[in-house]
Amino acid sequence: MSLEDPVIITNSISGVVANRDQCPGIPYTPEEYAAEARRAVDEGASMIHIHARRSDGTPSYEVEDFRAITQAILAEVDDVIVNFSTGAIGISLEKRIEYLRELRPDIAALNMGSMNYAKYSARRRGFVFATVFENSFETIDTLLRAMNELGIKPEHECFDLGHLGNLDPFIDMGLLSEPLQISCVMGVNGGIRPTSRNLAHMAENVPGGPDGPNNWGVIGISRDQWRLIATALTLGGNVRAGVEDNFYLPDGSMARGNGDLIAAARKLAEEIGRRPATVAEARAMLGTPKRAVAGVGA
């Protein structure tokens, strides 16, 4: 690894599950999203992963909320790679495709397999919540074809080893072309355990291998995140940090917001001998040239 091997640092800016009772730094309003994005970009983030919220903090899948948040972010930071979530439980595919069609972000997350999805509390000895996260091949196919039609690059979120294998038929059908963007999501009950060895194993199973033509990285959930980020950086992968995934800094203190978390990820990268990719470098690596996001200001 070297300074000539830049790392794409993505900021998971808000999420939909947690609230300010748990972490005061979670943004709700478009103005708060913009301020958090400014801090994240200043600390080295080149991509912002967006779940929309209403101004009271409740999750939203409405075009106008995605529009207002995206417009506020781009007005504040000028250029950053815009990445929309499409993952949802109980929200129709039509609704999720609607905000992609209307706004056309650079990238949209594409979950690559169905799974049990839960949060378990060892203290309570019970599940905080437990559900089934449906991402059938039919769902993946529908979302992927919509993204291809709209010129949106998919980010393949893989929560287990088999989800990487689910890429194969879509590559064979010609619906995917390199370079792919693949994120190994670790630390969710129902998915792969968040260990460095497991991340190395997933990296080996990325199409073309960890040093091949495709971009891969890690999304570590909760406090295991920092060990996983360090592993990905060492192996040549990209990383994600932000209040959607984890509230705590490596020393165990709560982050004030996204800027603190991105700064910690950048510091780890620099200590390993890598540097954050600029937005222009990240666009070149991912094959996402700068363009206006449809329906988002001038």
C-alpha positions in Angstrom: 0.0 0.0 0.0 1.2 3.5 -0.7 0.1 7.1 -1.1 -0.3 6.2 -4.8 -3.1 3.7 -3.7 -5.9 6.1 -2.6 -8.8 4.9 -0.7 -12.4 5.9 -1.3 -14.0 6.9 2.0 -17.8 6.9 2.0 -19.8 8.7 4.6 -23.0 6.9 5.8 -24.5 10.2 6.8 -27.8 9.3 8.6 -29.4 5.9 8.2 -33.1 5.4 9.2 -33.0 3.2 12.4 -31.2 5.3 15.0 -32.4 8.6 16.4 -30.9 11.5 18.4 -31.7 9.9 21.7 -29.0 7.5 20.8 -26.6 9.9 19.0 -27.2 13.7 18.9 -25.1 14.0 15.8 -27.7 12.3 13.5 -29.0 14.9 10.9 -32.7 15.2 10.3 -33.2 18.4 8.2 -31.7 19.1 4.8 -29.7 21.9 6.4 -28.3 19.5 9.0 -27.5 16.9 6.2 -25.6 19.7 4.4 -23.6 20.7 7.4 -22.7 17.1 8.2 -21.7 16.5 4.5 -19.4 19.6 4.6 -17.6 18.3 7.7 -17.3 14.8 6.2 -15.9 16.0 2.9 -13.5 18.3 4.6 -12.2 15.3 6.5 -11.7 13.2 3.4 -15.0 11.6 2.3 -15.6 11.5 -1.4 -19.0 9.8 -1.4 -22.2 10.4 0.7 -24.6 7.5 1.2 -28.1 8.9 1.7 -31.1 7.6 3.5 -33.8 10.3 3.5 -35.6 11.5 6.6 -38.4 14.0 7.2 -37.5 17.0 9.3 -38.9 15.2 12.4 -36.4 12.4 11.9 -38.7 9.8 10.6 -37.6 7.8 7.6 -38.8 8.9 4.1 -38.9 7.4 0.7 -40.5 10.4 -1.0 -38.9 12.1 -4.0 -39.2 15.5 -2.4 -37.3 14.6 0.7 -34.4 13.0 -1.3 -34.4 16.1 -3.5 -34.3 18.6 -0.7 -31.5 16.7 1.1 -29.4 16.2 -2.1 -29.9 19.8 -3.2 -28.7 21.0 0.2 -25.7 18.8 0.2 -24.6 19.7 -3.3 -25.1 23.4 -2.6 -22.8 23.1 0.4 -20.0 20.9 -1.0 -20.2 21.5 -4.8 -19.1 18.1 -5.8 -19.3 14.7 -4.0 -20.5 11.3 -5.3 -24.1 11.0 -4.4 -25.2 7.5 -3.4 -28.9 6.7 -2.6 -30.0 3.7 -0.5 -32.6 1.4 -2.1 -32.8 -1.0 0.8 -36.2 -1.1 2.6 -38.6 -3.4 4.3 -42.3 -2.9 3.5 -41.6 -0.2 0.8 -42.6 -1.1 -2.8 -40.1 -1.5 -5.5 -42.0 1.2 -7.5 -41.6 3.7 -4.7 -37.8 3.0 -4.5 -37.4 3.2 -8.3 -39.4 6.4 -8.4 -36.8 8.5 -6.5 -34.0 7.0 -8.6 -35.8 7.9 -11.8 -36.6 11.4 -10.7 -33.2 12.3 -9.2 -30.7 10.0 -10.9 -27.9 9.9 -8.3 -24.4 8.8 -9.3 -24.7 5.5 -7.4 -27.5 3.5 -5.7 -27.0 0.7 -3.2 -28.2 -2.8 -4.5 -28.6 -5.4 -1.8 -27.5 -8.8 -3.2 -29.5 -11.3 -1.2 -32.3 -12.0 1.1 -31.5 -12.7 4.8 -32.6 -12.7 8.4 -31.9 -9.2 9.7 -31.9 -8.6 13.4 -30.3 -6.8 16.3 -29.7 -8.9 19.4 -29.1 -7.6 22.9 -26.9 -9.8 25.0 -27.9 -7.7 28.1 -31.6 -8.4 27.5 -30.9 -11.9 26.1 -33.3 -11.2 23.3 -33.8 -9.6 20.0 -34.3 -5.8 19.8 -35.9 -6.4 16.4 -35.9 -9.3 14.0 -37.2 -9.5 10.5 -36.6 -10.9 7.0 -34.9 -8.6 4.5 -36.2 -9.6 1.1 -33.9 -9.2 -1.8 -34.9 -12.0 -4.2 -33.2 -12.5 -7.6 -36.4 -10.9 -9.1 -36.0 -7.9 -6.9 -32.3 -7.5 -7.7 -33.0 -7.9 -11.4 -35.8 -5.3 -11.4 -33.6 -2.7 -9.5 -30.5 -3.5 -11.6 -32.4 -3.0 -14.9 -33.8 0.3 -13.7 -30.4 1.5 -12.6 -28.9 0.5 -16.0 -31.7 2.3 -17.8 -31.1 5.5 -15.8 -27.3 5.4 -16.0 -26.9 4.8 -12.2 -24.0 2.7 -11.0 -25.0 0.0 -8.5 -23.1 -0.5 -5.3 -23.5 -4.2 -4.5 -24.0 -4.6 -0.7 -23.1 -8.2 0.2 -23.9 -9.3 3.8 -22.5 -12.8 3.4 -20.3 -14.8 1.2 -23.2 -16.2 -0.9 -24.2 -12.7 -1.8 -20.9 -12.3 -3.7 -21.8 -15.4 -5.6 -25.1 -13.8 -6.5 -23.2 -11.4 -8.7 -22.3 -14.2 -11.1 -25.5 -14.7 -13.0 -25.9 -10.9 -13.6 -22.4 -10.7 -14.9 -23.1 -13.7 -17.2 -26.3 -12.0 -18.5 -24.4 -8.9 -19.3 -26.3 -6.7 -16.9 -23.1 -5.9 -15.0 -19.9 -4.6 -16.4 -16.6 -3.8 -14.7 -15.5 -2.0 -12.7 -18.0 -3.2 -10.2 -18.4 -1.5 -6.8 -18.8 -4.1 -4.0 -19.3 -3.5 -0.3 -18.9 -6.3 2.2 -21.3 -5.5 5.0 -20.3 -7.1 8.3 -21.7 -7.0 11.8 -25.4 -7.6 11.2 -27.1 -10.5 13.0 -28.1 -12.8 10.1 -25.0 -11.9 8.0 -21.3 -12.9 8.2 -19.5 -12.4 11.5 -17.4 -9.2 11.6 -13.8 -10.7 11.8 -10.7 -9.7 9.9 -10.3 -13.3 8.6 -13.9 -13.3 7.2 -13.3 -10.0 5.5 -10.1 -11.3 3.9 -12.2 -14.4 2.8 -14.8 -12.2 1.2 -12.2 -10.1 -0.5 -10.8 -13.2 -2.1 -14.2 -14.0 -3.5 -14.8 -10.6 -5.1 -15.0 -11.3 -8.9 -11.5 -11.0 -10.3 -10.0 -11.2 -6.8 -9.1 -8.5 -4.3 -6.5 -7.0 -6.7 -8.6 -7.4 -9.8 -10.5 -4.8 -11.8 -13.3 -4.3 -9.4 -13.6 -1.9 -6.4 -14.4 -3.5 -3.1 -14.6 -2.2 0.5 -16.1 -2.8 3.9 -19.1 -1.5 5.7 -18.6 -2.4 9.4 -21.6 -2.1 11.7 -21.1 -1.1 15.4 -17.9 -1.0 17.3 -16.2 -3.8 15.3 -16.0 -1.2 12.5 -12.5 0.1 13.3 -10.8 -3.3 13.2 -12.6 -4.0 9.9 -11.6 -0.6 8.4 -8.0 -1.3 9.4 -8.2 -4.7 7.7 -9.7 -3.3 4.5 -7.2 -0.6 4.3 -4.3 -3.1 4.7 -5.8 -5.4 2.0 -6.3 -2.5 -0.4 -10.1 -2.0 0.0 -12.2 1.0 0.4 -14.0 2.0 3.6 -17.2 3.5 5.0 -17.9 5.4 8.2 -20.7 7.5 9.6 -23.5 7.6 12.1 -25.6 5.1 10.2 -23.1 2.4 11.0 -21.5 3.3 14.3 -21.6 6.2 16.8 -18.2 5.5 18.6 -14.7 6.5 17.9 -11.8 4.1 18.3 -11.2 5.3 21.9 -14.8 4.4 22.8 -16.0 8.0 23.0 -19.2 9.0 21.2 -18.6 11.0 18.0 -20.0 14.4 17.8 -21.1 13.6 14.2 -19.9 12.4 10.8 -16.9 14.6 10.6 -15.3 12.9 13.7 -15.9 9.4 12.2 -14.5 10.3 8.8 -11.5 11.9 10.4 -10.8 8.7 12.4 -11.0 6.6 9.2 -8.7 9.0 7.4 -6.2 8.9 10.2 -6.2 5.0 10.0 -5.6 5.2 6.3 -2.7 7.6 6.7 -1.1 5.5 9.4 -1.2 2.5 7.1 0.3 4.6 4.3 -2.7 5.4 2.2 -4.5 8.7 1.6 -8.1 9.6 0.9 -9.1 9.7 -2.7 -10.2 13.0 -4.0 -13.7 13.2 -5.5 -12.2 13.3 -9.0 -10.0 10.3 -8.2 -13.0 8.4 -6.8 -15.1 9.1 -9.8 -12.3 7.8 -12.1 -11.9 4.7 -10.0 -15.6 4.0 -10.0 -16.4 5.1 -13.6 -18.9 7.8 -12.4 -18.1 11.1 -14.2 -19.5 14.2 -12.8 -22.9 15.1 -14.0 -25.9 17.1 -12.7 -28.2 15.1 -10.5 -31.6 15.3 -12.3 -34.1 17.6 -10.7 -31.6 19.0 -8.1 -31.1 22.7 -8.8 -28.8 24.2 -11.4 
